[in-house]
Amino acid sequence: MTKARLILCYVAIAGVLPYLLLKIVWVAGGTLGATDPTFLKEPVVIAGNAFTAFMDLVAVLVVLAFTYDWGQRLPAWLVLFPIWVGTGLLAPIALSSPVIGLDLAMDPGDGAELATWVTPMVYGSFAWQGFTLLAAFVLYARTRWPHVFTGAVPHGPVGIVAGAGAVLAIGTGLARLWWAFVPEDGAQLATRFVDGVRGVLAIAAAVAVLTLAGRRLRGRLVLAWTGSATMFAGGFWAVVTAVAMAGDTDSAHLVLAGVQALGGVLLALGLLATARGVAPERAFQPTREAAAQG
């Protein structure tokens, strides 16, 4: 464990705490930051606050696992799945944070339910988590699976699973971009921008997966990981929210969310199969030398 990883760990936790503590206060019955406390007593809101507080507790545990030696001994799925979902939820917000900040500065809200400081604090926490958690994960992954970053993908056709995921990614990504550039009535700038970021990430993930053969993962790994995670997390969250709100969502958006989540899973499975087949770089050196000589 290096000093840099230790510092990054607690910087990440510092970004989690404001949001986590606010959620704990609300779940415990407090009304901090609520100008209309009655909405905090609604069953859907209580369940949502409890679930999101749990997710942030998981984030704290995950970043500790990324930092300390015991985390290297955990089953891979136990760290990969939560950080994959976390990437999907946080990356679009982190990448969109300047636009979100500008939007909030121009329209801080009317304070009808929440104090005007709550939304900036929440999104600031999300952006902080996005950058720091993902940085901690990269350091962890490079230590635990160095061959994935230095090796290359064998030549061969794209698998059916990855190919299907790429098709869904391109389709849903284009739909997101359409909604970003041709907004519905009342759509805020930040909402449109986040939609656009999600669309770009989905298409980038598809391109990355389709062009992996015979190349190093590196940048393509980042794009495929982030794009597939964004597709799944965004789609899954939209479906869950729609169900919780008793179907109070446009059917086209709901169908897109379901297809998007499925595409994210397929891309992730394809990426996992690819990562397992990554060969050390030296295995590809003769091939490159022969090509150069030829």
Backbone bond lengths (Angstrom), bond angles and torsions (degrees), N, CA, C in turn:
res aa  C-N    CA-C-N  psi(-1)  N-CA   C-N-CA  omega(-1)  CA-C   N-CA-C  phi
1 M - - - 1.464 - - 1.524 109.25 -
2 T 1.329 116.73 122.13 1.454 120.87 179.90 1.528 110.31 -89.73
3 K 1.328 114.48 164.02 1.455 119.21 178.91 1.529 110.77 -64.82
4 A 1.340 115.99 -35.86 1.464 120.08 179.73 1.526 111.12 -61.89
5 R 1.341 116.14 -42.55 1.465 119.63 179.58 1.521 110.92 -66.22
6 L 1.324 117.56 -37.35 1.461 121.11 179.36 1.534 110.67 -65.77
7 I 1.332 115.96 -44.18 1.464 119.43 178.98 1.521 110.63 -63.49
8 L 1.338 116.14 -44.52 1.464 120.59 -179.31 1.521 111.08 -61.26
9 C 1.319 116.98 -37.40 1.462 121.71 179.81 1.524 110.76 -58.30
10 Y 1.315 116.81 -50.21 1.464 119.51 -174.34 1.534 112.09 -80.62
11 V 1.323 116.71 -22.17 1.461 119.22 170.18 1.529 109.21 -66.80
12 A 1.345 116.52 -41.15 1.465 120.66 177.82 1.527 111.17 -63.47
13 I 1.315 116.49 -44.52 1.470 120.43 179.91 1.523 110.45 -63.11
14 A 1.336 116.98 -37.35 1.464 120.22 177.89 1.522 111.19 -60.63
15 G 1.329 116.87 -32.66 1.456 120.14 178.03 1.516 112.99 -76.32
16 V 1.335 116.93 -25.78 1.465 121.61 179.34 1.528 111.17 -76.91
17 L 1.326 117.20 -36.82 1.466 121.87 -168.78 1.534 115.84 -58.33
18 P 1.341 120.30 -43.86 1.473 117.59 -178.50 1.528 112.69 -57.85
19 Y 1.307 116.82 -46.86 1.465 121.04 -179.93 1.524 110.60 -66.47
20 L 1.340 116.26 -44.04 1.464 120.73 -178.88 1.528 111.04 -62.58
21 L 1.318 117.69 -45.76 1.465 120.51 -178.81 1.526 111.37 -64.90
22 L 1.328 117.17 -38.67 1.467 120.14 177.40 1.524 110.39 -61.74
23 K 1.333 117.10 -43.42 1.461 120.83 179.57 1.533 111.40 -65.43
24 I 1.322 116.93 -38.99 1.463 120.54 178.57 1.523 110.13 -63.50
25 V 1.337 115.87 -42.20 1.471 120.10 177.71 1.527 110.10 -59.56
26 W 1.317 116.93 -45.19 1.467 120.29 -178.63 1.522 111.77 -66.31
27 V 1.335 117.06 -43.13 1.467 120.27 179.39 1.528 110.58 -63.15
28 A 1.334 116.10 -34.51 1.465 120.91 -179.81 1.526 112.83 -77.41
29 G 1.323 117.24 -2.67 1.462 120.35 177.67 1.513 114.57 102.40
30 G 1.340 117.91 1.04 1.453 121.11 178.58 1.517 111.72 -74.39
31 T 1.330 115.64 166.83 1.467 120.25 -177.35 1.533 111.75 -126.77
32 L 1.304 117.38 24.03 1.457 120.95 179.94 1.535 110.44 -55.57
33 G 1.324 116.38 127.07 1.452 120.93 177.09 1.512 115.33 79.13
34 A 1.316 117.70 0.27 1.468 121.63 -179.26 1.523 109.87 -101.40
35 T 1.326 117.18 118.75 1.462 120.69 175.96 1.528 111.26 -84.69
36 D 1.344 116.19 -19.18 1.463 121.76 175.07 1.531 107.31 -130.02
37 P 1.328 117.88 84.68 1.471 121.88 -173.42 1.524 114.59 -61.59
38 T 1.323 118.02 -16.50 1.475 119.12 -175.23 1.526 112.18 -63.22
39 F 1.345 117.03 -34.01 1.470 117.97 -176.73 1.530 111.42 -68.92
40 L 1.352 116.76 -22.28 1.463 119.72 178.33 1.521 112.12 -70.22
41 K 1.329 117.22 -14.77 1.465 121.21 -178.74 1.533 112.57 -92.30
42 E 1.324 117.33 -3.51 1.457 119.98 178.44 1.531 109.33 -69.14
43 P 1.351 117.73 137.27 1.471 120.71 -176.44 1.524 113.74 -54.73
44 V 1.341 117.20 -41.39 1.464 120.06 -179.68 1.517 110.89 -63.91
45 V 1.325 116.86 -40.05 1.463 121.18 -179.75 1.531 110.62 -68.61
46 I 1.319 116.53 -41.70 1.473 120.11 178.17 1.525 110.62 -61.10
47 A 1.335 116.14 -46.25 1.470 120.48 179.93 1.527 110.49 -63.67
48 G 1.338 116.47 -41.93 1.458 120.19 179.52 1.517 112.38 -63.99
49 N 1.321 116.12 -41.42 1.465 119.44 178.91 1.527 111.64 -65.78
50 A 1.336 116.50 -40.17 1.466 119.91 179.15 1.529 110.64 -65.16
51 F 1.333 116.12 -41.63 1.467 120.01 -178.36 1.528 111.15 -67.46
52 T 1.331 117.59 -44.04 1.456 119.86 -179.32 1.535 111.68 -69.65
53 A 1.337 117.05 -31.49 1.467 119.12 173.95 1.522 110.22 -64.77
54 F 1.329 116.54 -41.14 1.471 121.04 176.90 1.529 110.86 -61.24
55 M 1.334 116.63 -41.68 1.463 120.50 179.82 1.529 111.01 -61.89
56 D 1.318 116.98 -39.06 1.459 118.86 179.17 1.528 112.02 -71.83
57 L 1.324 117.21 -32.75 1.469 119.74 173.50 1.533 110.22 -62.79
58 V 1.315 116.17 -40.85 1.468 120.60 176.33 1.525 110.04 -61.82
59 A 1.339 116.75 -39.98 1.469 120.29 178.87 1.523 111.29 -59.80
60 V 1.326 117.15 -40.46 1.464 120.77 178.39 1.528 110.47 -63.68
61 L 1.322 116.45 -45.34 1.465 120.18 179.47 1.522 111.39 -63.21
62 V 1.321 116.36 -39.96 1.463 120.62 -178.56 1.524 111.43 -65.53
63 V 1.331 117.34 -43.36 1.455 118.73 -179.06 1.535 110.81 -69.32
64 L 1.324 117.92 -30.00 1.472 120.22 172.93 1.527 110.31 -66.22
65 A 1.339 115.95 -38.94 1.469 119.96 177.40 1.531 111.09 -64.72
66 F 1.325 116.87 -33.90 1.458 120.48 178.50 1.531 111.85 -68.57
67 T 1.312 116.44 -21.05 1.465 120.62 -170.67 1.521 113.42 -100.04
68 Y 1.328 117.00 -41.53 1.461 120.60 -173.26 1.531 111.43 -98.23
69 D 1.325 115.20 157.16 1.462 121.04 -172.35 1.524 113.04 -60.31
70 W 1.338 118.07 -31.52 1.461 119.61 -178.60 1.529 111.82 -62.82
71 G 1.334 116.50 -23.68 1.456 119.30 179.69 1.515 112.90 -68.58
72 Q 1.347 117.05 -25.97 1.459 120.48 178.81 1.523 112.04 -70.16
73 R 1.329 116.15 -18.27 1.475 120.05 -176.98 1.536 112.60 -97.84
74 L 1.306 117.64 -3.56 1.462 120.52 179.57 1.524 110.38 -71.90
75 P 1.348 117.97 150.79 1.469 119.65 173.38 1.525 109.78 -56.05
76 A 1.318 116.08 140.95 1.464 120.16 -174.46 1.523 112.49 -56.55
77 W 1.333 117.38 -43.33 1.461 120.18 -176.04 1.529 111.97 -62.24
78 L 1.335 115.62 -27.77 1.459 119.98 -175.27 1.532 111.92 -69.91
79 V 1.317 116.80 -23.83 1.460 119.56 176.24 1.534 111.33 -104.24
80 L 1.331 116.78 -32.42 1.462 119.45 -175.42 1.525 112.35 -70.71
81 F 1.331 117.92 -43.10 1.462 118.77 -176.27 1.528 112.53 -64.62
82 P 1.347 119.60 -50.10 1.475 117.32 -179.48 1.520 113.73 -64.37
83 I 1.343 119.00 -36.03 1.456 118.48 -179.75 1.526 110.11 -75.38
84 W 1.320 118.04 -27.93 1.469 120.55 175.01 1.527 110.11 -65.13
85 V 1.330 115.97 -47.89 1.466 119.93 177.42 1.531 110.08 -63.01
86 G 1.335 116.52 -43.32 1.456 120.52 178.96 1.526 111.88 -61.07
87 T 1.330 116.55 -39.24 1.462 120.44 176.43 1.521 110.64 -59.06
88 G 1.333 115.19 -44.53 1.460 119.53 -178.05 1.511 113.21 -65.14
89 L 1.326 117.26 -35.13 1.461 120.82 -179.99 1.527 112.36 -78.51
90 L 1.325 116.62 -37.36 1.464 120.56 -170.09 1.526 114.78 -95.59
91 A 1.337 117.57 -33.16 1.464 119.71 -174.64 1.531 113.15 -58.66
92 P 1.349 119.40 -47.13 1.474 117.67 179.35 1.520 113.07 -61.13
93 I 1.333 117.21 -35.56 1.465 120.21 179.09 1.524 110.32 -71.02
94 A 1.333 116.69 -42.85 1.466 119.64 179.19 1.528 110.62 -61.70
95 L 1.325 117.18 -44.23 1.460 120.81 -179.70 1.531 112.18 -68.51
96 S 1.315 116.13 -27.15 1.471 121.04 -178.69 1.524 112.69 -95.92
97 S 1.324 117.87 2.86 1.463 120.67 -171.17 1.531 114.24 -56.83
98 P 1.361 121.01 -38.17 1.464 117.83 177.71 1.535 112.38 -61.91
99 V 1.334 116.67 -40.75 1.468 120.13 -179.55 1.527 110.36 -70.56
100 I 1.324 116.59 -39.65 1.472 119.75 177.35 1.522 110.13 -61.67
101 G 1.337 116.59 -43.12 1.458 120.78 178.68 1.523 111.71 -61.65
102 L 1.337 116.31 -42.47 1.460 120.61 178.84 1.525 110.66 -64.01
103 D 1.334 116.32 -42.39 1.459 120.90 -179.91 1.531 111.14 -62.83
104 L 1.333 116.16 -42.69 1.472 120.03 179.27 1.529 111.43 -67.82
105 A 1.337 116.28 -34.00 1.469 119.33 178.64 1.531 110.78 -66.17
106 M 1.349 115.67 -37.27 1.459 119.69 -179.84 1.525 112.32 -77.95
107 D 1.346 116.19 -31.17 1.463 119.93 -178.58 1.528 108.86 -140.93
108 P 1.337 117.54 85.81 1.472 120.89 -176.96 1.520 114.33 -72.18
109 G 1.322 118.60 -3.84 1.460 121.14 -178.81 1.509 111.57 95.97
110 D 1.336 114.82 164.93 1.465 118.71 -176.18 1.526 113.41 -93.43
111 G 1.325 117.59 -4.70 1.460 120.69 178.42 1.517 113.63 68.72
112 A 1.352 117.12 22.61 1.468 119.93 -177.43 1.525 112.04 -66.82
113 E 1.336 117.61 -36.61 1.471 121.22 -179.57 1.517 112.36 -115.30
114 L 1.329 116.69 -38.49 1.463 121.48 -177.90 1.518 110.08 -123.96
115 A 1.319 115.87 148.36 1.459 120.83 175.02 1.527 109.27 -61.94
116 T 1.319 116.31 151.53 1.468 119.81 -173.93 1.527 113.54 -65.06
117 W 1.347 117.81 -16.31 1.466 119.16 179.85 1.526 112.73 -83.03
118 V 1.324 118.23 -14.74 1.465 120.78 -172.80 1.523 111.86 -68.58
119 T 1.324 117.44 -51.04 1.471 119.78 -176.44 1.532 112.24 -61.80
120 P 1.351 120.66 -46.50 1.468 118.97 175.81 1.527 112.81 -59.94
121 M 1.342 117.16 -38.21 1.458 119.48 178.60 1.528 110.92 -63.97
122 V 1.326 116.76 -43.22 1.464 121.15 -178.84 1.524 110.70 -62.71
123 Y 1.328 116.69 -50.25 1.463 119.23 -178.20 1.518 111.97 -69.71
124 G 1.334 117.36 -32.15 1.453 119.78 174.04 1.517 111.65 -63.46
125 S 1.333 115.98 -40.67 1.465 120.71 176.69 1.523 111.31 -63.89
126 F 1.339 116.33 -41.98 1.464 120.25 178.99 1.532 111.22 -61.47
127 A 1.333 116.36 -45.59 1.466 119.82 -179.30 1.527 110.65 -63.93
128 W 1.319 116.43 -43.62 1.478 121.75 178.28 1.526 109.67 -58.85
129 Q 1.326 116.00 -48.72 1.463 119.94 178.76 1.524 111.33 -59.73
130 G 1.323 115.38 -43.50 1.461 118.95 -177.49 1.512 112.18 -57.01
131 F 1.329 117.56 -50.25 1.464 120.50 -177.31 1.531 112.04 -69.47
132 T 1.329 117.22 -44.42 1.465 119.60 -173.18 1.529 112.87 -77.11
133 L 1.326 117.49 -40.81 1.468 119.54 178.98 1.523 111.22 -63.98
134 L 1.327 116.35 -41.68 1.463 119.03 -179.03 1.521 111.29 -69.29
135 A 1.329 117.04 -35.89 1.466 119.53 176.15 1.527 110.68 -64.64
136 A 1.340 116.87 -41.76 1.469 120.45 178.22 1.525 110.75 -64.22
137 F 1.331 116.93 -37.16 1.463 120.38 179.38 1.524 111.40 -66.42
138 V 1.318 117.50 -40.75 1.464 120.34 179.58 1.525 110.53 -60.71
139 L 1.332 116.96 -44.06 1.468 120.25 179.03 1.525 110.65 -63.41
140 Y 1.325 116.32 -40.52 1.460 121.15 178.79 1.520 110.80 -64.52
141 A 1.334 116.76 -47.42 1.461 120.93 -176.42 1.523 111.42 -65.81
142 R 1.325 117.25 -37.50 1.469 119.38 179.71 1.523 111.34 -65.95
143 T 1.331 116.85 -28.23 1.459 120.63 177.29 1.521 111.33 -78.82
144 R 1.325 117.10 -42.25 1.460 120.85 -174.10 1.530 113.16 -82.49
145 W 1.339 116.72 -36.80 1.477 120.53 -177.85 1.526 109.99 -128.58
146 P 1.321 118.17 63.05 1.472 120.16 -175.79 1.529 113.31 -62.15
147 H 1.339 117.39 -30.40 1.467 119.87 -177.17 1.524 112.32 -64.84
148 V 1.342 116.30 -26.47 1.464 119.38 179.85 1.531 110.26 -67.76
149 F 1.333 117.21 -30.13 1.457 120.82 -178.46 1.523 112.41 -88.38
150 T 1.340 117.40 -23.41 1.463 120.01 -176.33 1.521 112.74 -108.23
151 G 1.328 117.88 -17.44 1.451 120.99 -178.36 1.518 112.38 -85.35
152 A 1.331 114.78 -176.71 1.458 121.17 -179.00 1.523 110.04 -131.44
153 V 1.315 115.57 156.04 1.460 121.64 -179.12 1.521 109.00 -84.92
154 P 1.335 119.31 130.16 1.463 120.83 178.15 1.531 111.38 -60.05
155 H 1.326 115.54 153.61 1.454 120.15 175.40 1.528 109.31 -67.73
156 G 1.304 116.28 146.39 1.460 120.40 179.35 1.510 110.62 159.53
157 P 1.313 116.85 165.04 1.470 120.46 -179.44 1.525 111.53 -70.72
158 V 1.315 114.62 156.86 1.465 120.50 175.32 1.526 108.32 -70.86
159 G 1.309 117.31 133.85 1.458 121.08 179.95 1.520 112.11 -64.36
160 I 1.325 116.03 160.79 1.463 121.12 -179.29 1.523 110.75 -61.68
161 V 1.330 116.20 -42.80 1.469 119.97 -178.28 1.528 110.67 -62.34
162 A 1.332 116.47 -50.56 1.464 120.19 -179.72 1.523 110.99 -64.03
163 G 1.339 116.73 -39.29 1.458 120.44 179.32 1.522 112.01 -62.98
164 A 1.343 116.34 -43.66 1.467 120.04 177.77 1.521 110.60 -63.55
165 G 1.336 116.36 -40.98 1.459 120.26 178.02 1.520 111.67 -62.21
166 A 1.342 116.52 -38.90 1.461 120.47 179.70 1.528 111.15 -65.37
167 V 1.329 116.86 -40.19 1.469 120.60 178.30 1.528 110.20 -61.79
168 L 1.323 116.63 -46.35 1.467 120.20 179.02 1.523 111.19 -65.60
169 A 1.326 116.19 -35.25 1.463 119.93 179.75 1.525 110.59 -64.92
170 I 1.314 117.00 -44.22 1.472 120.34 -179.76 1.525 110.07 -65.13
171 G 1.337 116.31 -43.65 1.463 119.69 -179.40 1.517 112.92 -63.19
172 T 1.321 116.63 -49.55 1.471 119.45 -178.84 1.522 111.23 -72.03
173 G 1.340 116.57 -31.30 1.459 119.44 177.40 1.526 111.64 -64.25
174 L 1.333 116.60 -42.13 1.460 120.33 177.68 1.525 111.11 -65.11
175 A 1.333 116.28 -36.67 1.470 119.76 177.88 1.524 110.20 -64.72
176 R 1.325 117.39 -41.32 1.461 120.79 177.84 1.531 110.95 -62.54
177 L 1.302 116.41 -42.46 1.457 120.31 179.10 1.527 111.02 -64.81
178 W 1.326 116.30 -37.97 1.460 120.01 177.34 1.527 110.53 -60.23
179 W 1.324 115.83 -46.52 1.466 119.50 179.85 1.519 111.98 -68.29
180 A 1.335 116.78 -25.58 1.463 119.86 178.08 1.525 111.16 -73.10
181 F 1.335 116.82 -40.60 1.461 120.74 -175.93 1.526 113.19 -92.22
182 V 1.342 116.91 -21.88 1.463 120.44 177.01 1.525 106.52 -120.67
183 P 1.324 117.18 75.86 1.472 120.65 -170.29 1.517 113.22 -70.56
184 E 1.320 114.00 155.16 1.450 120.15 173.10 1.530 108.97 -78.44
185 D 1.315 116.62 164.75 1.458 120.92 -179.40 1.533 110.41 -58.52
186 G 1.320 115.73 129.93 1.461 120.44 175.84 1.513 115.13 84.39
187 A 1.334 118.01 -0.50 1.465 120.27 -178.97 1.527 109.81 -68.17
188 Q 1.315 117.54 128.85 1.455 121.92 -179.28 1.524 110.82 -76.38
189 L 1.331 115.05 156.91 1.461 120.69 179.22 1.524 111.33 -57.07
190 A 1.348 116.63 -45.15 1.467 120.33 -177.89 1.520 111.02 -63.36
191 T 1.320 117.49 -41.50 1.465 121.38 179.39 1.522 110.56 -61.62
192 R 1.342 116.13 -44.44 1.460 120.47 178.87 1.525 111.09 -64.18
193 F 1.327 116.43 -40.99 1.461 119.94 -178.10 1.526 110.62 -66.05
194 V 1.340 117.39 -43.55 1.465 120.76 178.29 1.527 109.73 -61.42
195 D 1.334 117.62 -40.97 1.463 120.95 175.95 1.527 110.63 -58.51
196 G 1.334 115.86 -43.22 1.453 119.87 178.96 1.515 112.50 -63.87
197 V 1.327 116.85 -41.39 1.464 120.94 178.06 1.532 110.23 -62.07
198 R 1.332 116.10 -42.99 1.467 119.39 178.61 1.531 111.14 -62.83
199 G 1.332 116.27 -38.90 1.453 119.57 178.14 1.514 112.24 -64.44
200 V 1.333 116.47 -44.75 1.464 120.94 179.58 1.527 110.74 -63.72
201 L 1.324 117.40 -42.73 1.468 120.65 -179.78 1.525 111.48 -64.04
202 A 1.329 117.14 -38.09 1.468 120.26 179.28 1.524 110.41 -64.73
203 I 1.319 116.90 -46.93 1.470 120.13 -179.92 1.524 110.72 -66.05
204 A 1.332 117.11 -40.24 1.466 120.82 178.35 1.518 111.20 -62.05
205 A 1.344 116.84 -38.40 1.460 120.60 178.03 1.521 110.70 -63.99
206 A 1.330 117.11 -42.10 1.461 120.80 178.87 1.523 110.87 -61.51
207 V 1.329 116.63 -46.61 1.465 120.88 179.62 1.530 110.61 -61.92
208 A 1.338 116.35 -42.10 1.462 120.76 -179.63 1.523 111.28 -61.36
209 V 1.328 116.99 -45.73 1.468 121.04 -178.75 1.525 110.78 -66.55
210 L 1.325 117.29 -38.75 1.468 121.04 -177.50 1.526 112.80 -73.35
211 T 1.326 118.57 -16.42 1.466 121.47 -176.77 1.523 112.68 -115.53
212 L 1.338 117.48 20.47 1.464 120.77 -177.01 1.529 113.60 -75.42
213 A 1.323 117.70 -33.38 1.471 121.22 -170.48 1.528 111.79 -55.55
214 G 1.338 114.73 128.51 1.451 121.35 176.04 1.517 114.50 76.19
215 R 1.319 117.59 10.29 1.458 120.43 -177.33 1.532 110.57 -125.64
216 R 1.325 114.78 164.23 1.459 119.27 171.90 1.528 109.01 -72.29
217 L 1.328 115.31 151.61 1.463 119.23 178.97 1.530 110.64 -71.04
218 R 1.271 118.38 -71.55 1.459 126.63 178.52 1.523 113.53 32.95
219 G 1.348 117.71 -108.16 1.454 120.06 -176.14 1.512 112.88 -60.16
220 R 1.321 117.32 -37.86 1.465 120.51 179.23 1.519 111.30 -66.28
221 L 1.321 116.26 -33.21 1.462 120.20 176.34 1.523 110.35 -62.59
222 V 1.319 117.15 -44.63 1.461 121.37 179.72 1.525 110.48 -61.04
223 L 1.336 116.70 -45.71 1.463 120.66 -178.59 1.525 111.53 -66.19
224 A 1.331 116.22 -44.39 1.466 119.39 -178.94 1.523 111.20 -66.58
225 W 1.322 116.58 -41.48 1.464 121.68 178.89 1.530 110.58 -63.03
226 T 1.335 116.01 -52.18 1.461 120.59 -176.10 1.525 111.46 -66.51
227 G 1.321 116.41 -43.40 1.462 119.78 -178.83 1.511 112.99 -65.67
228 S 1.331 117.25 -45.22 1.464 120.03 179.89 1.522 110.90 -65.30
229 A 1.334 116.34 -38.70 1.467 120.88 178.90 1.523 111.07 -65.20
230 T 1.323 115.96 -42.56 1.465 120.60 179.20 1.518 110.99 -63.00
231 M 1.327 116.15 -41.38 1.463 119.92 178.79 1.525 110.90 -61.69
232 F 1.326 116.53 -49.31 1.468 119.36 -176.68 1.519 111.51 -67.26
233 A 1.319 116.60 -52.33 1.466 120.00 -173.79 1.524 111.08 -63.71
234 G 1.338 116.50 -44.93 1.455 119.71 -179.90 1.517 112.02 -64.82
235 G 1.338 116.34 -43.65 1.458 119.98 179.74 1.512 112.48 -67.45
236 F 1.316 116.63 -45.23 1.461 121.27 -179.30 1.529 110.48 -62.82
237 W 1.325 116.53 -44.31 1.470 120.01 -178.77 1.529 110.61 -63.86
238 A 1.327 116.86 -38.87 1.462 120.28 179.26 1.528 111.26 -64.70
239 V 1.338 116.61 -40.83 1.465 120.12 178.99 1.524 110.67 -66.11
240 V 1.326 116.68 -46.15 1.466 120.61 179.83 1.523 110.56 -60.80
241 T 1.334 116.67 -43.35 1.461 120.57 179.51 1.523 111.00 -62.61
242 A 1.332 116.23 -41.64 1.464 119.86 179.58 1.521 111.59 -63.42
243 V 1.324 116.51 -41.38 1.470 120.59 178.50 1.524 109.95 -65.15
244 A 1.330 116.27 -43.03 1.465 119.97 -179.43 1.523 111.58 -64.03
245 M 1.333 115.61 -31.71 1.455 119.61 -179.86 1.529 112.35 -91.02
246 A 1.324 115.53 17.20 1.465 121.98 177.24 1.524 111.75 58.41
247 G 1.344 115.30 44.61 1.455 119.59 173.95 1.508 115.23 77.33
248 D 1.332 117.94 16.96 1.465 121.11 -178.77 1.533 110.51 -80.06
249 T 1.341 115.67 58.37 1.456 122.55 -178.68 1.517 108.89 -147.09
250 D 1.322 116.24 144.85 1.454 121.09 177.56 1.526 110.20 -59.95
251 S 1.338 116.89 134.52 1.461 121.02 -174.91 1.525 112.09 -62.17
252 A 1.345 117.73 -36.28 1.463 120.05 179.08 1.522 110.93 -63.07
253 H 1.321 116.56 -41.97 1.461 120.83 177.89 1.525 110.88 -65.23
254 L 1.316 116.88 -37.32 1.462 120.76 -178.61 1.525 111.20 -68.25
255 V 1.329 116.45 -42.93 1.474 120.44 177.50 1.524 109.80 -63.17
256 L 1.325 116.09 -44.86 1.466 119.49 178.78 1.519 110.66 -58.98
257 A 1.332 116.99 -42.41 1.464 120.95 -178.95 1.526 111.11 -62.27
258 G 1.345 117.00 -42.50 1.458 119.97 179.50 1.518 112.12 -65.16
259 V 1.331 116.72 -44.63 1.466 120.96 178.68 1.519 110.45 -64.53
260 Q 1.316 115.51 -40.04 1.465 121.06 179.02 1.522 111.17 -61.01
261 A 1.332 117.12 -45.70 1.466 120.78 179.55 1.524 110.95 -62.08
262 L 1.337 116.61 -42.68 1.469 120.60 177.96 1.523 110.85 -61.97
263 G 1.328 116.45 -44.62 1.460 119.72 178.70 1.520 112.17 -60.92
264 G 1.325 117.36 -38.48 1.456 120.72 178.13 1.520 111.98 -62.83
265 V 1.325 116.57 -41.42 1.466 120.75 178.25 1.529 110.35 -63.72
266 L 1.331 116.81 -44.49 1.469 120.25 -178.72 1.524 111.08 -64.28
267 L 1.321 117.00 -42.38 1.466 119.71 177.39 1.522 111.25 -62.08
268 A 1.341 115.97 -42.16 1.468 120.18 -179.16 1.521 111.02 -64.19
269 L 1.324 117.01 -41.71 1.467 120.18 178.07 1.525 110.90 -63.78
270 G 1.330 115.86 -40.70 1.457 119.36 176.77 1.515 112.01 -64.25
271 L 1.335 116.58 -40.61 1.456 120.78 178.51 1.521 111.10 -65.58
272 L 1.335 116.97 -39.66 1.463 120.88 178.59 1.522 110.86 -62.69
273 A 1.328 116.42 -44.22 1.475 120.02 178.46 1.525 110.53 -62.44
274 T 1.319 116.23 -38.53 1.467 120.68 179.02 1.521 111.00 -66.10
275 A 1.346 116.58 -45.29 1.463 120.56 -178.92 1.522 111.52 -61.23
276 R 1.334 116.19 -35.78 1.466 119.39 179.22 1.521 111.59 -67.37
277 G 1.329 116.95 -25.07 1.454 120.29 -178.34 1.512 114.09 -97.06
278 V 1.328 117.45 6.20 1.462 120.52 -178.70 1.517 109.83 -64.87
279 A 1.328 115.17 132.00 1.461 120.72 179.86 1.520 108.98 -101.20
280 P 1.356 117.09 149.24 1.466 119.22 176.43 1.518 110.56 -57.22
281 E 1.318 116.63 152.53 1.461 120.34 -175.73 1.519 112.02 -59.32
282 R 1.319 117.50 -34.67 1.457 119.43 -176.69 1.526 111.69 -63.03
283 A 1.336 117.47 -25.50 1.458 120.32 179.66 1.523 111.24 -68.14
284 F 1.330 117.67 -19.49 1.456 121.67 -178.50 1.524 112.49 -101.50
285 Q 1.339 116.82 -7.61 1.453 119.68 -176.55 1.528 112.33 -62.09
286 P 1.347 119.21 -46.24 1.467 119.26 179.52 1.525 111.62 -58.05
287 T 1.326 116.75 -38.66 1.461 120.38 -178.73 1.523 110.74 -62.50
288 R 1.345 117.08 -44.57 1.448 120.60 179.73 1.538 110.91 -67.76
289 E 1.330 116.29 -38.64 1.458 119.10 179.27 1.529 110.89 -64.99
290 A 1.347 115.56 -41.29 1.467 119.85 179.31 1.522 110.27 -64.41
291 A 1.328 116.00 -39.32 1.458 119.12 179.66 1.520 110.71 -65.35
292 A 1.344 116.17 -38.09 1.453 120.57 -179.79 1.533 110.42 -66.94
293 Q 1.355 115.51 -39.05 1.465 120.33 179.91 1.526 110.88 -70.93
294 G 1.335 115.47 -32.44 1.463 118.95 -178.21 1.504 111.74 -76.10
